[in-house]
Amino acid sequence: MNLEKLRKMYNENPILKEAFEDAFSSDELNNTPIVYQCEFNIAFNKILEGSTQIYLNTERHKVSTEKTSRIEVLNSKGMWLLEYDTDPENSYFFYQYDRVYLILQDIFCCTDEQLDSLMKTLVETQFNIKDATPVCRK
């Protein structure tokens, strides 16, 4: 029996629903694609290829000549991709809707909740920002 037949039985038979929920995740049963963190991280890093980092002044949104905890990342065309602050007191992570979110959404066809969860894990592990919720900006 394949997963498609199981999904059909799950959706058509309330008696089997509970047994299926013990054996499978809701994503598997509801036909939501499973996205692995390592694949997500690879796709995210591919978006960053050729990008440049700019340090921002901690008091104003201006370029700093010295290293700071606030960093802005621009793609190879100089367009904004993301901005983050690694300072534990002010940590945040903003990323661009068209050039980051939509590309990842297109690649993985996942729910907003899945993408939010994957992005939060990426921010915690790759950028070492533990207390920030990634925010998508247009």
Secondary structure, 3 states (H helix, E strand, C coil): CCHHHHHHHHHHCHHHHHHHHHHCCHHHHCCCCCCCHHHHHHHHHHHHCCCEEEEECCCCCCECCCCCCEEEEECCCCCEEEEEECCCCCCEEEEEHHHHHHHHHHHHCCCHHHHHHHHHHHHHHHCCCCCCCCEEEC
